[in-house]
Amino acid sequence: MSVSHCDPSGSLDIHNDVQSGTTIGIHWGTFPLADEAHYMPAAELLDEIGKRANGGGPPEEAVQFVVVGLGESILSGEASVKVCREKFGKLLDEARENIGKFEADMTENYF
């Protein structure tokens, strides 16, 4: 999908390159076309923000790139990585626990 879409790291690069005040990730989990669980792009984005913060980049709370949950709406001013991390914290934990199961299922049933 990389010819027509960017991965979470690339999305964060674009956010930084255009000096976006706030970026909202909304186009994820829409269609089951990728070879990953529907929640992985959101989890990978949050992990990348954390990695960059720990590597000398802007602190997580300064990065205004958030992910809207499936079917979720946000109001202006709510967008923050802290809110996003709180909402996705449980999902991230589940993703880490279940990635092995997901990969096995994909291999067994789709490849």
BELNOR-V341716 format. One line per field, one symbol per residue. phi: phi as a letter, one per 40 degrees, with the letter a starting at -180 (. if undefined). A space follows every 10 residues. Layout:
phi->???
//
This chain:
phi->.ccbbbcdcc ccccdcccfc cabbcbbagc bcbccacccc dcccccccdc ccccchcccd ccccbbbccd gcbbcdgcca cdccccccdc cccccccbcc ccccccccbb b
//
